[in-house]
Amino acid sequence: MAIEQRYIDDVVNGIKTEKHLEATLNWKLEDIERLIRDREQYYTVKEEIKKDKRGKVKYDEHGKPKTRLLNPSRGDLKLLQKRIAYRILARLPLPDYIKGGVKGTNNIVNGRAHLGKNHKFKTDMKDFYPSIHPDRVYGMFIRVGFSSGVATLLTHLTTHNYQLPQGTPTSPYIANLIFIPADLKIAEFCQSHQITYTRFVDDLVFSSQVDFEEHTNILLNFIIDEGFAVGSGKTYYKLGKMDITGTSVGQNEVTTTKDFHALLADPSISAASTAGRLQYKARVKRTNKKIVRPPNRPAAIKINDTAPQDPPF
């Protein structure tokens, strides 16, 4: 059994045949196969220019605007991906330390998890989505109990250009599931060393009441050993307050960051943007007046780490 029986959703666990997949998605197999054959026409390419929080274009060391490539899906493929996301992927349980791309959590909840911890360490993964090859996606579906045939169909429906595309309904769920083998190793190590761990998509944060700086290379190696690259520019260890996923986390409360306050005071920013930020500031402040409890999700998932020997990609 790929996941402990008490964590298995009966619908997901039962998807061993194409007919069961048809019933789950309410989509005929012949139409699924047609979408796979023609899937190139259902993706668009959007090159998005990166901007800072003031809306100004970011430039690289050569003076060229920084960009990110998005491949959102459209039409019937997007509709089918939504069904895959909500009827299949969202029903697979995740550990409660995963805070990004999960209903009931957000960046503020992620920050609050590290309240009262004086020693903090954070890092992120470079090119997280583009580094996820279809064979990883196929292997994930196999590990969580799908048949090879169903895993192959779902992989074709959710990957594009030999990677996990940015901008589709399924990619956030798949990215979380792909990283679980590394999550489990990290969480086990952190539990044995009194370290709190959370992950918000590709941002990993660690905190403790005791100094754990000597363990940071071990934590980074858990990421690297799983075939992911670490973004060195955002990797550092710190005492006291730390900015964590858009919040400033101290001993007793979560607040908005200094950069955020500077944006509020900037007269060049539109009134609409400022109004939105004021609402966000009030929301952050309100969380300090109540206990934010994570949704009732399992603390751990046991996964069979045996990867398929010959993925069809």
C-alpha positions in Angstrom: 0.0 0.0 0.0 1.5 3.3 -1.1 -0.1 5.4 1.7 -1.2 4.2 5.2 -4.8 2.9 4.8 -6.4 5.5 7.2 -5.2 8.3 4.9 -6.4 6.9 1.6 -9.4 8.4 0.0 -11.6 5.6 -1.4 -12.1 7.3 -4.8 -8.5 8.1 -5.4 -7.3 4.7 -4.2 -9.8 3.0 -6.5 -8.5 4.6 -9.7 -6.8 1.6 -11.2 -8.6 1.5 -14.6 -9.4 3.9 -17.3 -13.2 3.3 -16.8 -12.9 4.4 -13.1 -11.0 7.5 -14.3 -13.8 8.3 -16.7 -16.3 8.0 -14.0 -14.3 10.1 -11.5 -13.8 12.9 -14.0 -17.1 12.5 -15.9 -15.1 12.6 -19.1 -15.0 9.9 -21.8 -11.7 8.1 -22.4 -11.8 8.9 -26.1 -12.1 12.6 -25.4 -9.3 12.4 -22.8 -7.1 10.8 -25.4 -8.0 13.4 -28.0 -7.0 16.2 -25.6 -3.7 14.5 -25.0 -3.1 14.2 -28.7 -4.0 17.8 -29.3 -2.8 19.3 -26.0 -0.3 21.7 -27.6 -3.2 23.8 -28.9 -4.6 24.2 -25.4 -1.6 25.9 -24.0 -0.7 29.6 -24.3 2.7 31.1 -23.8 2.9 34.2 -21.6 6.2 35.9 -21.0 5.6 38.0 -17.9 8.0 40.9 -17.1 9.0 40.8 -13.4 8.3 43.9 -11.4 9.2 45.0 -7.9 6.6 45.8 -5.3 6.4 49.4 -6.6 5.6 48.2 -10.1 9.0 49.0 -11.5 10.6 46.5 -14.0 13.4 44.3 -12.6 16.6 44.0 -14.7 19.3 41.4 -14.8 23.1 42.0 -14.7 23.1 42.6 -18.4 20.4 45.3 -18.3 17.7 43.1 -19.7 14.2 43.0 -18.1 13.8 39.9 -16.0 10.9 37.6 -17.1 9.1 34.5 -16.1 7.5 32.1 -18.6 4.0 31.0 -18.0 2.1 28.3 -19.8 -1.5 28.6 -18.7 -4.0 26.1 -20.2 -7.3 27.0 -21.7 -10.5 25.5 -23.1 -11.4 21.9 -22.5 -7.9 21.0 -21.2 -8.2 23.7 -18.5 -11.7 22.4 -17.5 -10.4 18.8 -17.3 -7.4 19.9 -15.3 -9.8 21.6 -12.8 -11.6 18.3 -12.4 -8.3 16.5 -11.9 -7.3 19.1 -9.3 -10.5 19.1 -7.3 -11.7 15.5 -7.7 -8.4 13.8 -7.4 -5.4 15.8 -6.3 -7.1 17.9 -3.6 -8.3 14.7 -2.0 -4.8 13.4 -1.4 -3.9 14.3 2.2 -0.9 16.5 2.9 1.2 17.0 6.0 0.1 20.0 8.1 3.5 21.7 7.7 2.7 22.4 4.0 1.1 25.9 4.0 1.1 26.9 0.3 -1.4 25.8 -2.3 -3.6 24.3 0.5 -7.2 25.3 1.3 -7.4 26.9 4.7 -3.8 28.1 4.9 -2.0 31.2 3.6 1.2 33.2 4.0 0.1 34.6 7.3 -0.6 31.2 8.8 2.8 30.1 7.5 4.5 33.0 9.3 2.6 32.4 12.6 3.9 28.8 12.8 7.3 30.3 13.7 6.2 32.7 16.4 8.2 32.6 19.6 11.3 31.0 18.0 14.4 33.1 18.2 16.5 31.1 15.8 15.3 31.1 12.2 16.5 29.8 8.9 14.9 30.0 5.4 15.7 29.0 1.9 13.9 28.5 -1.4 14.1 26.3 -4.4 15.3 27.6 -7.8 13.1 27.0 -10.8 10.9 24.7 -8.8 8.1 24.0 -11.3 10.4 23.9 -14.4 12.7 21.3 -12.6 9.8 18.9 -12.3 10.0 16.5 -15.2 7.1 14.3 -16.4 8.9 11.2 -15.0 8.7 12.7 -11.5 5.0 13.3 -12.0 4.4 9.8 -13.2 6.4 8.4 -10.3 4.3 10.4 -7.9 1.1 9.0 -9.2 2.5 5.4 -9.0 3.6 6.0 -5.4 0.2 7.2 -4.3 -1.5 4.1 -5.7 -2.5 4.7 -9.3 -2.1 2.1 -12.0 0.5 2.6 -14.7 -2.1 3.3 -17.3 -4.0 5.9 -15.3 -0.7 7.5 -14.1 0.4 7.8 -17.8 -2.9 9.5 -18.8 -2.8 12.0 -15.9 0.9 12.8 -16.5 0.2 13.7 -20.1 -2.7 15.8 -19.1 -0.8 17.8 -16.5 2.7 18.3 -17.9 3.9 20.4 -20.9 7.2 20.8 -22.7 8.8 18.1 -20.4 8.1 20.1 -17.2 5.4 21.1 -14.8 3.8 24.2 -16.4 3.2 27.4 -14.4 -0.3 28.7 -14.6 -2.4 25.5 -14.7 -5.0 24.4 -12.1 -3.1 21.1 -11.4 0.5 22.3 -11.0 0.3 23.6 -7.4 -1.2 20.3 -6.1 1.3 18.2 -8.1 4.3 20.3 -6.9 3.3 19.7 -3.3 2.9 16.0 -3.8 6.2 15.7 -5.7 8.2 17.2 -2.8 6.6 15.0 -0.1 9.5 12.5 0.0 11.9 15.4 0.8 9.3 16.9 3.2 9.2 13.7 5.2 12.9 13.4 5.6 13.2 17.1 6.6 10.3 16.8 9.0 11.7 13.7 10.7 15.1 15.4 11.2 13.4 18.6 12.5 11.3 16.7 14.9 14.3 15.0 16.4 16.1 18.4 16.8 13.3 20.6 18.2 13.0 22.5 14.9 9.7 23.8 13.5 9.4 23.3 9.7 7.0 24.7 7.2 6.9 24.9 3.4 5.0 27.5 1.4 5.3 26.2 -2.2 9.1 26.6 -2.8 9.9 28.6 0.3 11.1 26.5 3.2 11.3 28.0 6.7 12.8 26.5 9.9 12.8 27.9 13.5 13.7 26.9 17.0 14.2 28.1 20.5 17.7 26.6 20.4 20.6 27.3 18.1 20.5 24.9 15.1 22.8 26.8 12.7 25.2 23.8 12.6 22.4 21.7 11.0 21.5 24.1 8.2 23.7 22.3 5.6 22.0 19.0 6.4 18.7 20.6 5.8 19.8 22.0 2.5 21.2 18.6 1.5 17.8 17.1 1.9 16.6 19.4 -0.9 19.6 18.9 -3.1 19.5 15.1 -2.7 16.0 15.0 -4.1 17.3 16.7 -7.3 16.2 20.3 -6.5 18.4 23.4 -6.6 18.6 25.9 -3.8 18.3 29.6 -4.4 21.4 30.9 -2.6 20.3 34.6 -2.7 17.4 33.9 -0.3 19.1 31.4 2.0 20.2 32.7 5.4 20.1 32.1 9.2 19.0 34.8 11.6 18.3 35.6 15.2 15.2 37.5 16.1 12.7 38.9 13.7 12.6 37.5 10.2 10.5 38.3 7.1 8.7 35.1 6.2 6.4 34.9 3.1 5.4 38.6 3.3 5.1 38.9 7.1 7.5 39.9 9.8 7.7 37.2 12.5 8.9 38.1 16.0 8.5 36.5 19.4 4.9 37.4 20.1 3.2 38.7 17.0 3.2 38.7 13.2 3.3 42.1 11.5 3.7 43.5 8.1 7.3 44.1 6.9 9.4 47.3 6.7 9.3 47.1 2.9 5.5 46.9 3.1 5.3 50.0 5.3 7.6 51.8 2.8 5.1 51.0 0.1 2.2 52.4 2.1 4.1 55.6 2.5 5.0 55.9 -1.2 2.8 58.6 -2.8 3.7 57.3 -6.3 1.7 54.2 -5.7 -2.0 54.2 -6.8 -4.7 54.7 -4.3 -6.3 51.4 -5.2 -3.1 49.5 -4.5 -2.7 51.4 -1.2 -6.3 50.6 -0.2 -5.6 46.9 -0.9 -2.5 46.9 1.2 -4.3 48.6 4.1 -6.8 45.8 4.1 -4.0 43.3 4.1 -2.3 45.1 7.0 -5.6 44.9 9.0 -5.9 41.2 8.2 -2.4 40.5 9.5 -3.2 42.5 12.7 -6.4 40.6 13.3 -4.5 37.3 13.3 -2.7 38.4 16.4 -6.0 38.6 18.3 -7.0 35.0 17.7 -5.4 31.6 17.6 -5.0 30.4 14.0 -5.4 26.6 13.9 -4.3 24.7 10.8 -6.9 22.5 9.1 -7.3 19.0 10.4 -4.8 17.2 8.1 -2.5 14.2 8.8 0.9 15.0 10.4 2.7 12.7 8.0 2.2 10.6 4.9 4.1 7.4 4.4 5.1 6.9 0.8 6.6 4.0 -1.0 9.8 5.4 -2.3 10.2 2.7 -5.0 10.1 4.6 -8.3 9.0 2.9 -11.5 12.0 1.5 -13.3 10.9 2.5 -16.8 8.6 5.6 -16.8 7.1 6.2 -20.3 8.7 9.6 -20.8 
